[in-house]
Amino acid sequence: MLLSSPLLAVPDYRCLNYITISANGRSVKAKVVDECDSTMGCDDEHDYQPPCPNNIVDASKAVWEALGIPEDD
């Protein structure tokens, strides 16, 4: 499955490339479109998102559904 939904908090070199996310015996390819580059909290350029923990991927609802992961997990 190929999705163009946003992912966040990944290194610069991944932006605008596709990555594969696997869980529950399923895999999804998703396009990386943005990242948070601050552990102190983001500014206007980063939509004022809260600080990002290391090695965290945030994805759209479509990605989690494709992987069979319930919304509340």
MIVEXVEX-732904 format. One line per field, with one value per residue (C-alpha): x, y, z negated; residue in three letters; residue number from 1. Coordinates in Angstrom, 2 decimals. Layout:
N
xx: (X, ...);
yy: (Y, ...);
zz: (Z, ...);
residu: (Ala, ...);
num: (NUM, ...);
This chain:
73
xx: (0.00, 1.39, 0.24, 1.10, 0.09, 2.39, 4.96, 6.84, 10.04, 12.46, 15.92, 16.19, 17.53, 14.24, 12.05, 10.15, 11.25, 9.21, 9.82, 8.33, 6.60, 5.86, 3.65, 1.26, 2.61, 1.70, 3.82, 2.94, 5.00, 4.48, 5.98, 7.92, 6.80, 7.94, 9.89, 10.34, 13.98, 13.74, 13.77, 12.96, 9.71, 9.08, 8.64, 6.36, 8.31, 7.41, 3.74, 4.43, 4.40, 5.52, 9.06, 9.76, 11.16, 13.97, 13.11, 9.38, 7.36, 3.96, 1.73, -1.70, -4.76, -4.58, -1.14, -2.23, -5.41, -3.41, -1.18, -4.18, -3.27, -6.26, -6.52, -6.20, -2.82);
yy: (0.00, 3.41, 6.40, 10.05, 10.91, 12.96, 11.51, 13.54, 13.42, 11.75, 12.91, 15.47, 12.97, 11.06, 14.05, 13.62, 9.98, 6.90, 4.72, 1.36, 1.01, -2.53, -3.82, -6.69, -8.62, -5.76, -3.16, 0.28, 2.64, 6.26, 9.52, 11.57, 15.16, 16.96, 16.61, 18.22, 19.06, 20.24, 18.48, 21.86, 22.50, 23.82, 27.35, 28.91, 27.19, 23.84, 24.64, 25.09, 21.35, 20.10, 18.74, 15.54, 12.46, 10.68, 7.92, 8.64, 8.43, 10.09, 9.09, 9.76, 7.79, 5.96, 4.54, 3.22, 1.74, 0.00, -1.52, -2.65, -0.48, 0.84, 4.62, 4.45, 2.62);
zz: (0.00, 0.93, -1.08, -0.76, -4.31, -6.54, -8.89, -11.48, -13.53, -11.12, -9.95, -7.11, -4.61, -4.81, -3.86, -0.59, -0.37, -1.11, -4.15, -5.05, -8.40, -9.60, -12.41, -13.06, -10.07, -7.71, -5.93, -4.60, -2.45, -3.46, -2.21, -4.74, -4.42, -7.57, -10.76, -14.14, -14.70, -18.27, -21.62, -23.23, -21.35, -17.89, -16.63, -14.03, -11.25, -12.84, -13.57, -17.30, -17.88, -21.31, -21.80, -19.87, -21.61, -19.76, -17.28, -17.20, -14.01, -13.87, -11.00, -9.63, -10.64, -7.28, -8.11, -11.51, -10.01, -7.27, -9.97, -12.02, -15.00, -16.99, -17.40, -21.18, -21.08);
residu: (Met, Leu, Leu, Ser, Ser, Pro, Leu, Leu, Ala, Val, Pro, Asp, Tyr, Arg, Cys, Leu, Asn, Tyr, Ile, Thr, Ile, Ser, Ala, Asn, Gly, Arg, Ser, Val, Lys, Ala, Lys, Val, Val, Asp, Glu, Cys, Asp, Ser, Thr, Met, Gly, Cys, Asp, Asp, Glu, His, Asp, Tyr, Gln, Pro, Pro, Cys, Pro, Asn, Asn, Ile, Val, Asp, Ala, Ser, Lys, Ala, Val, Trp, Glu, Ala, Leu, Gly, Ile, Pro, Glu, Asp, Asp);
num: (1, 2, 3, 4, 5, 6, 7, 8, 9, 10, 11, 12, 13, 14, 15, 16, 17, 18, 19, 20, 21, 22, 23, 24, 25, 26, 27, 28, 29, 30, 31, 32, 33, 34, 35, 36, 37, 38, 39, 40, 41, 42, 43, 44, 45, 46, 47, 48, 49, 50, 51, 52, 53, 54, 55, 56, 57, 58, 59, 60, 61, 62, 63, 64, 65, 66, 67, 68, 69, 70, 71, 72, 73);
